[in-house]
Amino acid sequence: MAADPRSSGKTGEKPQSCPQPGGVEAAIACLKQRFTEQIATGEELRRQHANTLTLVENQPADAVFFAETTTDVAQAVQTASDFKVPIIPYGAGTSLEGHLNAPSGGICIDLSRMDQVIAINAQDLDCTVQAGISRDKLNATLRDTGLFFPVDPGAGEASIGGMAATRASGTCAVRYGTMREAVLNATAVLADGTVIKTGGRARKSAAGYDLTRLLVGSEGTLGIMTELTVRLFGRPETILSAVAPFDTIEGACLATSEAMQLGLGLARIELLDPLQLKAVNAHSKLSLEEVPTLFVEVHGTPDAAREQITYFSQIAKDHGARTFDWAEDEQERNRLWKARHDAFWAVKSAWPGRQAIVTDVCVPISRLAEAVVATQADIEALGLIAPIVGHVGDGNFHCIVMIDPQDTKAAETLSRFSRALAERAIAMEGTCTGEHGIGQGKVNLLEHELGAGLDMMRTIKRALDPHNTLNPGKIFDLAGD
């Protein structure tokens, strides 16, 4: 085990191979020789590392390896490559589409111990971190610098590496962008154990292929990112939050579209439908109107923030907002946002015994109202319990479908609904997933969205991972090739 917990390993080099032949048992034995205390095979631990919020069954790996350095990761990947054993990367377990399952067995590499900030470059507005650090820990470390990392997928424990691997975004993407824009470069381990860096810290580069963007969103299928340099932003001088209940969900969506088209500097704009508000009121002891509601936040100077919130209030009222309640005080702002932050757990508690399956799509902002209204009609026609919540400033919304595990037709109904939702989004020139990724859960939708483009993805995968050992079965299935 390396002495320096932040050791990157030498780029371009591979660790020494294990000498003996064999399958996954031999690979595990080989790793145990080198990392006695870092590898575990207990069933419950393995199942915890394969947690998934899809209807796909839990498929645990054969062992969990707790990496502490990039060199550790490279050694584990090299060993797996020697024995043609699958590798499944794990950050914090917050992904939603079965990314963590091991359908062919193998070794799960847990990066959660790699959770350090390596360097903060305040003048350049960036920092370099290990992939296992959570966004909450990163922002806590940055607090005294006056800077923050804005990408907020809703789970504070989400790891920066996992967020990059799934190209996550969340509530602040409307102003600050997604992980696609946030990551400047990465250190990554390739399928044969080679360590590479994808770039430097410059804000732009025309030097060859964009390897950083190739890895961001690749879901661990092309390489395992172990360190990342990410963009930071100055903490806003003023933050104003507002809540606007509407007569109709269409009105809320149209107000969102107009605000975005006019270029208002909104930092967040979130939608909750009436069913979601009903669950939140019960769970969080609130008394919000159970009607379609927008939650809005603006960042800026005191004058600019007030000007923007005033402008948006008029847009909202023009589209049927019943009231417009806003606040600057942090405690009051937290009160206004409590409904949005509690959304998932509110739904879980409202329908105990049911399984929550979260799906998302994203459409051009001009088609948002049409897409949401049509989705509500589908939910009603199929008799589903499926509250809607959305990062609507991006045209992105989620349905939290509550499935009865005792209903033998539940999986079929969910499949029909999800397929119709995705196909509608794609027909509107949108996407079957705005931020969750493909994983296992949406493999069957990707070809419909990309067509022949999927062949190019397969070509890249085969070139970089010829033995299909990096997170196999995710994004597309090469098993039958």
NORSULPE-V157241 format. One line per field, one symbol per residue. psi: psi as a letter, one per 30 degrees, with the letter a starting at -180 (. if undefined). A space follows every 10 residues. Layout:
# NORSULPE-V157241
psi=???
This chain:
# NORSULPE-V157241
psi=kkejfgkflk kflklklkek labeeeeeee eeeeiefgkk gkeeeeeegg kkglfklkil lflkkjkfle eeeeeeeeee eeghkkkjkk dfgglfhgff lifgaakkjj gffihkkekj ieffhllkll ffkleeeeee efeffglljf kjffjffkke eeeeeghlca fgffefaafe fekelkklkl fgfkklkfaa gkflkgiali fefeejgfhg ffljkfkkkl kllkkkekkk klkjklelfe eeeeeeeeee ffgkikekjk kkleeeeeee eeeghlhkki lkkkkkkkka leeeeeeeee eeeeeeefgg keljklleke eeeeeefeee fgeefeeefe ikflkkjkll lklkefgeee eeeeeeeeee efhljikkkk ifffgklkkj kjkjffjfge eeeeeeeeee eeeeeefghb lfjeffaebe fgeffeeeef bffeeeeeee eeefifghfj hlgkeljgef .
